[in-house]
């Protein structure tokens, strides 16, 4: 059995962070292009410096960061070691870390991903991990159970911010609702059932598109809303689309447009604070 | 621009391997349970020994292996370093390596996953990688293009071997066909269009379930069929479900039930050869 690390569910911790600093999550996307823009090498040393700057800039200013795992995996195991260090240092600095890994598999493989991203003592363990539901949300039960046990979260991609996903996500299940609406209902059911703490399961819902019909106020978990900035969503879109959700449950995520204010930590910090303030004001 | 590593497409290389040794792919699944069953530590040293035994047993006996990335990621960056070594050693031993990573994202993030798993010079680069299509197959274009350029493959999960995926995968798109059939048609279109070599894009189709209506003989890519053994599919099921597909395009995958013959390499080799022979005979 793993140690229960905290008494609060993931959603409770996020809500406290949102109350303190606003509903903004900073995406940590050290792409080759951005490393070059910041005057850093497209290598492991560049990754490390990029992450140091981000922790310096965001700790104390924002509550939540979202490293995009692909940009670390791109450098192989040495890049993943930098991600481990980022997760550790960000946690020590008081930041909640969502590993944007979009993992997902079945049976013992799903349990292995749970161990990797949500297990106590795992070097990659974050506060939450994003997952792909193509194999069915129920197949991800090992991840949800371990997250619940450890006060962590599983955030399910449901309505992505890109247009290429519409046909699949809007397809109609035999029961009637669309794929994404069925998933949202399943997420709400997990958060109500009592087998894991309410707020263990969240959803990725792009801020770039109009909402589906599912009443998000009943989701019971964190909504991670990517797409702010480069992908086209404005703060007003976030307020418009998610204004009726539970206070503290929305995390709008900005990556490229926010990081374009680097590499100076003071400029990054100022831009993050201003965007978080704008979102807080708009969302009441 | 990256160097084009081979003149043959991924599907052509797989077909040659199937002709030589049969339509069996060995899953490399070093779960904690299996490491213990083999008398190895559930740690990085155990992973390394497990992989050495597998390469020793399968090289020359089978053409293709499929390491399940989750079981390496579970050990963090140090586990991923063992995966890099497995990919390198297996390649040197003449094995085709399919990284069962089930990755998938959009835009520059999809490009980063492409760099990681399909890029020339990347320490994790395999011959092919499995992907999740929840964000839409078109969003994975950066992975497909890089795979095609480098003579590698992208294998799309379409009809998974588990029951929890049925509702989503059988949901009906607005155009009429189900999610999985739409994906199969998109895969066939990629393999015909000429923008990447035919055979660059394949599909994961579980051997545990009856086939969908899509004519798989028109897919134009490799079909990876998991589920043989522990998950319930028998060799006769594979022959029955995929017998009309292009010769050499089917790779039935067995993990736990095959690996249960370890840790003795001779026993593993014998079991793999027998199963490959049985599949070859049944599939004509």
Interface residues (C-beta under 8 A of the other chain):
Chain A: X29 X31 X32 X33 X68 X70 X71 X73 X74 X76 X77 X78 X80 X81 X83 X84 X102 X103 X104 X105 X106 X107 X108 X109 X110 X112 X113 X115 X116 X119 X122 X123 X124 X132 X133 X134 X135 X136 X137 X138 X139 X157 X160 X161 X162 X163 X164 X165 X166 X167 X168 X169 X170 X171 X172 X173 X174 X175 X178 X179 X182 X183
Chain B: X29 X31 X32 X33 X68 X70 X71 X73 X74 X76 X77 X78 X80 X81 X83 X84 X102 X103 X104 X105 X106 X107 X108 X109 X110 X112 X113 X115 X116 X119 X122 X123 X124 X132 X133 X134 X135 X136 X137 X138 X139 X157 X160 X161 X162 X163 X164 X165 X166 X167 X168 X169 X170 X171 X172 X173 X174 X175 X178 X179 X182 X183
